[in-house]
Amino acid sequence: MYLPAPAIAPSAESIQAFCARAQQAKPSLELIADNVEVRWIGLDADSTLQIFELIRAGDKRGTFTLPWIVERTGSPVPAVGRLLVLIDMSGKPVLLTRVVRVDSAIFGAVRAEHTVIDGSPVRDPATWVPLHTLYWNNHLQPFGLEVSPDMPFWIEEFELVYDGGN
């Protein structure tokens, strides 16, 4: 499991317990280990909690992933049906989402149709591009890379399937 700093990796036990609660709450879930991925989204602890609230409200309906990081970390390639366990910065599993659509785009050609799944505070490409440039440059730096206009990214639309915080 690759988690960018400063996220703390959850324990295997906390993920298992979270998935067991999700399975009990939603018996139709297919929680197969190969189909569950742990992710942290946000800039810091506060923004992660704000993002969780946007997901709960149905305002944020997806996330974005860089092939460049996936290739260098062995992380799974985004796929429809994958279940994402979203953790807070301390490693606590909070939300479970299911990827319902995966698309791709090029960073230098970002349009509103690409960012419409993000939370309303950052959905406008005029806000989204500088925010994601800063965010992704921080995560690309250890690999000797930086955001460029020709950089590909994946758009992962998801649905909330379980809220472990409520």
C-alpha positions as protocol buffer text, in pm:
chain_id: "A"
residue {
  index: 1
  type: MET
  ca { x: 0 y: 0 z: 0 }
}
residue {
  index: 2
  type: TYR
  ca { x: 142 y: 335 z: -103 }
}
residue {
  index: 3
  type: LEU
  ca { x: 27 y: 637 z: 95 }
}
residue {
  index: 4
  type: PRO
  ca { x: 185 y: 977 z: 36 }
}
residue {
  index: 5
  type: ALA
  ca { x: 329 y: 1165 z: 332 }
}
residue {
  index: 6
  type: PRO
  ca { x: 206 y: 1281 z: 576 }
}
residue {
  index: 7
  type: ALA
  ca { x: -65 y: 1011 z: 588 }
}
residue {
  index: 8
  type: ILE
  ca { x: -15 y: 734 z: 841 }
}
residue {
  index: 9
  type: ALA
  ca { x: -85 y: 382 z: 719 }
}
residue {
  index: 10
  type: PRO
  ca { x: -371 y: 206 z: 897 }
}
residue {
  index: 11
  type: SER
  ca { x: -313 y: -123 z: 1070 }
}
residue {
  index: 12
  type: ALA
  ca { x: -430 y: -438 z: 896 }
}
residue {
  index: 13
  type: GLU
  ca { x: -658 y: -500 z: 1193 }
}
residue {
  index: 14
  type: SER
  ca { x: -829 y: -161 z: 1160 }
}
residue {
  index: 15
  type: ILE
  ca { x: -892 y: -219 z: 788 }
}
residue {
  index: 16
  type: GLN
  ca { x: -1027 y: -569 z: 856 }
}
residue {
  index: 17
  type: ALA
  ca { x: -1256 y: -440 z: 1132 }
}
residue {
  index: 18
  type: PHE
  ca { x: -1379 y: -152 z: 912 }
}
residue {
  index: 19
  type: CYS
  ca { x: -1449 y: -390 z: 622 }
}
residue {
  index: 20
  type: ALA
  ca { x: -1632 y: -629 z: 855 }
}
residue {
  index: 21
  type: ARG
  ca { x: -1856 y: -344 z: 975 }
}
residue {
  index: 22
  type: ALA
  ca { x: -1916 y: -235 z: 615 }
}
residue {
  index: 23
  type: GLN
  ca { x: -2002 y: -593 z: 514 }
}
residue {
  index: 24
  type: GLN
  ca { x: -2243 y: -625 z: 805 }
}
residue {
  index: 25
  type: ALA
  ca { x: -2410 y: -294 z: 716 }
}
residue {
  index: 26
  type: LYS
  ca { x: -2416 y: -373 z: 341 }
}
residue {
  index: 27
  type: PRO
  ca { x: -2437 y: -753 z: 292 }
}
residue {
  index: 28
  type: SER
  ca { x: -2435 y: -717 z: -88 }
}
residue {
  index: 29
  type: LEU
  ca { x: -2081 y: -573 z: -86 }
}
residue {
  index: 30
  type: GLU
  ca { x: -1813 y: -789 z: -239 }
}
residue {
  index: 31
  type: LEU
  ca { x: -1523 y: -710 z: -10 }
}
residue {
  index: 32
  type: ILE
  ca { x: -1255 y: -922 z: -176 }
}
residue {
  index: 33
  type: ALA
  ca { x: -901 y: -824 z: -72 }
}
residue {
  index: 34
  type: ASP
  ca { x: -790 y: -779 z: -434 }
}
residue {
  index: 35
  type: ASN
  ca { x: -1073 y: -531 z: -490 }
}
residue {
  index: 36
  type: VAL
  ca { x: -1016 y: -308 z: -185 }
}
residue {
  index: 37
  type: GLU
  ca { x: -764 y: -24 z: -187 }
}
residue {
  index: 38
  type: VAL
  ca { x: -672 y: 211 z: 97 }
}
residue {
  index: 39
  type: ARG
  ca { x: -642 y: 578 z: 4 }
}
residue {
  index: 40
  type: TRP
  ca { x: -585 y: 910 z: 176 }
}
residue {
  index: 41
  type: ILE
  ca { x: -709 y: 1225 z: 5 }
}
residue {
  index: 42
  type: GLY
  ca { x: -649 y: 1581 z: 112 }
}
residue {
  index: 43
  type: LEU
  ca { x: -370 y: 1823 z: 182 }
}
residue {
  index: 44
  type: ASP
  ca { x: -370 y: 1783 z: 560 }
}
residue {
  index: 45
  type: ALA
  ca { x: -589 y: 1659 z: 848 }
}
residue {
  index: 46
  type: ASP
  ca { x: -839 y: 1945 z: 824 }
}
residue {
  index: 47
  type: SER
  ca { x: -883 y: 1933 z: 447 }
}
residue {
  index: 48
  type: THR
  ca { x: -930 y: 1555 z: 465 }
}
residue {
  index: 49
  type: LEU
  ca { x: -1217 y: 1599 z: 712 }
}
residue {
  index: 50
  type: GLN
  ca { x: -1368 y: 1868 z: 488 }
}
residue {
  index: 51
  type: ILE
  ca { x: -1342 y: 1632 z: 190 }
}
residue {
  index: 52
  type: PHE
  ca { x: -1519 y: 1359 z: 387 }
}
residue {
  index: 53
  type: GLU
  ca { x: -1807 y: 1600 z: 453 }
}
residue {
  index: 54
  type: LEU
  ca { x: -1826 y: 1688 z: 83 }
}
residue {
  index: 55
  type: ILE
  ca { x: -1842 y: 1317 z: -2 }
}
residue {
  index: 56
  type: ARG
  ca { x: -2111 y: 1255 z: 260 }
}
residue {
  index: 57
  type: ALA
  ca { x: -2316 y: 1542 z: 116 }
}
residue {
  index: 58
  type: GLY
  ca { x: -2280 y: 1402 z: -238 }
}
residue {
  index: 59
  type: ASP
  ca { x: -2092 y: 1716 z: -346 }
}
residue {
  index: 60
  type: LYS
  ca { x: -1759 y: 1541 z: -413 }
}
residue {
  index: 61
  type: ARG
  ca { x: -1813 y: 1234 z: -628 }
}
residue {
  index: 62
  type: GLY
  ca { x: -1465 y: 1131 z: -727 }
}
residue {
  index: 63
  type: THR
  ca { x: -1091 y: 1161 z: -713 }
}
residue {
  index: 64
  type: PHE
  ca { x: -792 y: 1180 z: -946 }
}
residue {
  index: 65
  type: THR
  ca { x: -489 y: 954 z: -977 }
}
residue {
  index: 66
  type: LEU
  ca { x: -158 y: 993 z: -1156 }
}
residue {
  index: 67
  type: PRO
  ca { x: -32 y: 706 z: -1374 }
}
residue {
  index: 68
  type: TRP
  ca { x: 321 y: 828 z: -1301 }
}
residue {
  index: 69
  type: ILE
  ca { x: 279 y: 752 z: -930 }
}
residue {
  index: 70
  type: VAL
  ca { x: 96 y: 425 z: -993 }
}
residue {
  index: 71
  type: GLU
  ca { x: 380 y: 307 z: -1219 }
}
residue {
  index: 72
  type: ARG
  ca { x: 646 y: 395 z: -961 }
}
residue {
  index: 73
  type: THR
  ca { x: 471 y: 255 z: -653 }
}
residue {
  index: 74
  type: GLY
  ca { x: 300 y: -58 z: -779 }
}
residue {
  index: 75
  type: SER
  ca { x: -37 y: 81 z: -676 }
}
residue {
  index: 76
  type: PRO
  ca { x: -338 y: -66 z: -854 }
}
residue {
  index: 77
  type: VAL
  ca { x: -456 y: 92 z: -1178 }
}
residue {
  index: 78
  type: PRO
  ca { x: -799 y: 250 z: -1120 }
}
residue {
  index: 79
  type: ALA
  ca { x: -1084 y: 18 z: -1216 }
}
residue {
  index: 80
  type: VAL
  ca { x: -1462 y: 29 z: -1215 }
}
residue {
  index: 81
  type: GLY
  ca { x: -1594 y: -166 z: -917 }
}
residue {
  index: 82
  type: ARG
  ca { x: -1287 y: -112 z: -699 }
}
residue {
  index: 83
  type: LEU
  ca { x: -1369 y: -28 z: -340 }
}
residue {
  index: 84
  type: LEU
  ca { x: -1170 y: 258 z: -187 }
}
residue {
  index: 85
  type: VAL
  ca { x: -1126 y: 274 z: 190 }
}
residue {
  index: 86
  type: LEU
  ca { x: -1068 y: 642 z: 261 }
}
residue {
  index: 87
  type: ILE
  ca { x: -864 y: 703 z: 574 }
}
residue {
  index: 88
  type: ASP
  ca { x: -806 y: 1014 z: 777 }
}
residue {
  index: 89
  type: MET
  ca { x: -453 y: 1139 z: 825 }
}
residue {
  index: 90
  type: SER
  ca { x: -407 y: 931 z: 1140 }
}
residue {
  index: 91
  type: GLY
  ca { x: -482 y: 613 z: 945 }
}
residue {
  index: 92
  type: LYS
  ca { x: -838 y: 561 z: 1069 }
}
residue {
  index: 93
  type: PRO
  ca { x: -1070 y: 415 z: 802 }
}
residue {
  index: 94
  type: VAL
  ca { x: -1372 y: 644 z: 765 }
}
residue {
  index: 95
  type: LEU
  ca { x: -1551 y: 603 z: 429 }
}
residue {
  index: 96
  type: LEU
  ca { x: -1591 y: 327 z: 173 }
}
residue {
  index: 97
  type: THR
  ca { x: -1656 y: 426 z: -186 }
}
residue {
  index: 98
  type: ARG
  ca { x: -1703 y: 224 z: -506 }
}
residue {
  index: 99
  type: VAL
  ca { x: -1550 y: 343 z: -834 }
}
residue {
  index: 100
  type: VAL
  ca { x: -1828 y: 368 z: -1093 }
}
residue {
  index: 101
  type: ARG
  ca { x: -1638 y: 527 z: -1383 }
}
residue {
  index: 102
  type: VAL
  ca { x: -1277 y: 572 z: -1485 }
}
residue {
  index: 103
  type: ASP
  ca { x: -1169 y: 814 z: -1753 }
}
residue {
  index: 104
  type: SER
  ca { x: -842 y: 980 z: -1845 }
}
residue {
  index: 105
  type: ALA
  ca { x: -731 y: 1329 z: -1935 }
}
residue {
  index: 106
  type: ILE
  ca { x: -417 y: 1536 z: -1991 }
}
residue {
  index: 107
  type: PHE
  ca { x: -329 y: 1795 z: -1729 }
}
residue {
  index: 108
  type: GLY
  ca { x: -265 y: 2074 z: -1980 }
}
residue {
  index: 109
  type: ALA
  ca { x: -613 y: 2025 z: -2126 }
}
residue {
  index: 110
  type: VAL
  ca { x: -819 y: 2019 z: -1806 }
}
residue {
  index: 111
  type: ARG
  ca { x: -1177 y: 2135 z: -1857 }
}
residue {
  index: 112
  type: ALA
  ca { x: -1482 y: 2163 z: -1631 }
}
residue {
  index: 113
  type: GLU
  ca { x: -1611 y: 1828 z: -1759 }
}
residue {
  index: 114
  type: HIS
  ca { x: -1303 y: 1665 z: -1598 }
}
residue {
  index: 115
  type: THR
  ca { x: -1331 y: 1840 z: -1262 }
}
residue {
  index: 116
  type: VAL
  ca { x: -1711 y: 1824 z: -1220 }
}
residue {
  index: 117
  type: ILE
  ca { x: -1677 y: 1527 z: -981 }
}
residue {
  index: 118
  type: ASP
  ca { x: -1456 y: 1720 z: -739 }
}
residue {
  index: 119
  type: GLY
  ca { x: -1592 y: 1916 z: -445 }
}
residue {
  index: 120
  type: SER
  ca { x: -1757 y: 2245 z: -532 }
}
residue {
  index: 121
  type: PRO
  ca { x: -1491 y: 2457 z: -354 }
}
residue {
  index: 122
  type: VAL
  ca { x: -1226 y: 2341 z: -605 }
}
residue {
  index: 123
  type: ARG
  ca { x: -1434 y: 2228 z: -905 }
}
residue {
  index: 124
  type: ASP
  ca { x: -1362 y: 2531 z: -1124 }
}
residue {
  index: 125
  type: PRO
  ca { x: -1052 y: 2453 z: -1336 }
}
residue {
  index: 126
  type: ALA
  ca { x: -914 y: 2798 z: -1244 }
}
residue {
  index: 127
  type: THR
  ca { x: -895 y: 2672 z: -883 }
}
residue {
  index: 128
  type: TRP
  ca { x: -845 y: 2302 z: -952 }
}
residue {
  index: 129
  type: VAL
  ca { x: -533 y: 2335 z: -1170 }
}
residue {
  index: 130
  type: PRO
  ca { x: -315 y: 2539 z: -927 }
}
residue {
  index: 131
  type: LEU
  ca { x: -430 y: 2330 z: -629 }
}
residue {
  index: 132
  type: HIS
  ca { x: -350 y: 2001 z: -802 }
}
residue {
  index: 133
  type: THR
  ca { x: -23 y: 2138 z: -939 }
}
residue {
  index: 134
  type: LEU
  ca { x: 91 y: 2209 z: -583 }
}
residue {
  index: 135
  type: TYR
  ca { x: -48 y: 1882 z: -447 }
}
residue {
  index: 136
  type: TRP
  ca { x: 92 y: 1659 z: -721 }
}
residue {
  index: 137
  type: ASN
  ca { x: 431 y: 1834 z: -733 }
}
residue {
  index: 138
  type: ASN
  ca { x: 472 y: 1744 z: -364 }
}
residue {
  index: 139
  type: HIS
  ca { x: 398 y: 1380 z: -441 }
}
residue {
  index: 140
  type: LEU
  ca { x: 601 y: 1364 z: -762 }
}
residue {
  index: 141
  type: GLN
  ca { x: 913 y: 1528 z: -614 }
}
residue {
  index: 142
  type: PRO
  ca { x: 1047 y: 1205 z: -452 }
}
residue {
  index: 143
  type: PHE
  ca { x: 1043 y: 1046 z: -799 }
}
residue {
  index: 144
  type: GLY
  ca { x: 1228 y: 1338 z: -960 }
}
residue {
  index: 145
  type: LEU
  ca { x: 917 y: 1443 z: -1153 }
}
residue {
  index: 146
  type: GLU
  ca { x: 693 y: 1746 z: -1165 }
}
residue {
  index: 147
  type: VAL
  ca { x: 357 y: 1835 z: -1312 }
}
residue {
  index: 148
  type: SER
  ca { x: 369 y: 1912 z: -1683 }
}
residue {
  index: 149
  type: PRO
  ca { x: 110 y: 2002 z: -1947 }
}
residue {
  index: 150
  type: ASP
  ca { x: 144 y: 1657 z: -2109 }
}
residue {
  index: 151
  type: MET
  ca { x: 100 y: 1466 z: -1780 }
}
residue {
  index: 152
  type: PRO
  ca { x: -186 y: 1215 z: -1792 }
}
residue {
  index: 153
  type: PHE
  ca { x: -423 y: 1159 z: -1502 }
}
residue {
  index: 154
  type: TRP
  ca { x: -717 y: 934 z: -1429 }
}
residue {
  index: 155
  type: ILE
  ca { x: -1058 y: 1059 z: -1325 }
}
residue {
  index: 156
  type: GLU
  ca { x: -1225 y: 817 z: -1084 }
}
residue {
  index: 157
  type: GLU
  ca { x: -1593 y: 883 z: -1024 }
}
residue {
  index: 158
  type: PHE
  ca { x: -1722 y: 703 z: -717 }
}
residue {
  index: 159
  type: GLU
  ca { x: -2028 y: 651 z: -501 }
}
residue {
  index: 160
  type: LEU
  ca { x: -2034 y: 640 z: -122 }
}
residue {
  index: 161
  type: VAL
  ca { x: -2129 y: 291 z: -7 }
}
residue {
  index: 162
  type: TYR
  ca { x: -2049 y: 299 z: 366 }
}
residue {
  index: 163
  type: ASP
  ca { x: -1980 y: 569 z: 622 }
}
residue {
  index: 164
  type: GLY
  ca { x: -1788 y: 435 z: 920 }
}
residue {
  index: 165
  type: GLY
  ca { x: -1808 y: 772 z: 1092 }
}
residue {
  index: 166
  type: ASN
  ca { x: -2189 y: 783 z: 1107 }
}
